[in-house]
């Protein structure tokens, strides 16, 4: 099963959604401090914001 990630750019006053993609696709995004990753799981677990490092660790599982 693919892990789903929401990617957004952090900006003053909010964020700009860039898309919902697979974990592999999210890892192809450029390394930018402004990017935020939200791991989308099933209904039993809340969404959570993760760092680029956590995203890479998640890919290694």
N, C-alpha and C positions, 0 to 999 in steps of 0.2 A: 504494500500500500504506500502511496506517495504521501510524504509529509507536506502540508500546505503552509505557506508562509505569506504574510501580507507585508509588502515593502512600502515604506513611506519616507518622504524627505521632511526632516524637521525644519521649520521656518519660524521666524518671529511671529508670535500670535497663533501658532498652530502647526499643522502638518499638511503635506500634499500627498495624497495616496498615489502610488506609482503602479500598483497592481497586486494581484493575488497570483502566486506562482508556486511551483514545486520547490523543494529545498535545493535541488540541483540548479534550477534556474536562478534562484536568489543568490547562490554563490557566484554566478557569473556577473552580478552587478559590480560596478567599480567600488573599490575601497574608499568610502567617503564618510567622514565623521557625521555628516548630516543624515545619513540613511538610518532608518529604524526598522527593525524586523519584529514581526509579531507572529509567534507560533500559534497556529490555529489547530486546536484539537477537537475531540468530540464534545458533546454537550455536558458530560460529567466533569470536565476540567475547564477552568477559565482560560481565556487567551492570555498570553503573557509576552511582554516585550523582552527580546533577548539580544545580546550583543553579537557582533560579527564573530568573535571567538566562540561563543556558545553555538552559533549557527554551524561553524566548522566542526565543532565537537559532535553536534547532533548528526552531521553527515557521516561521521566516522563510526557511528553505532551500527 
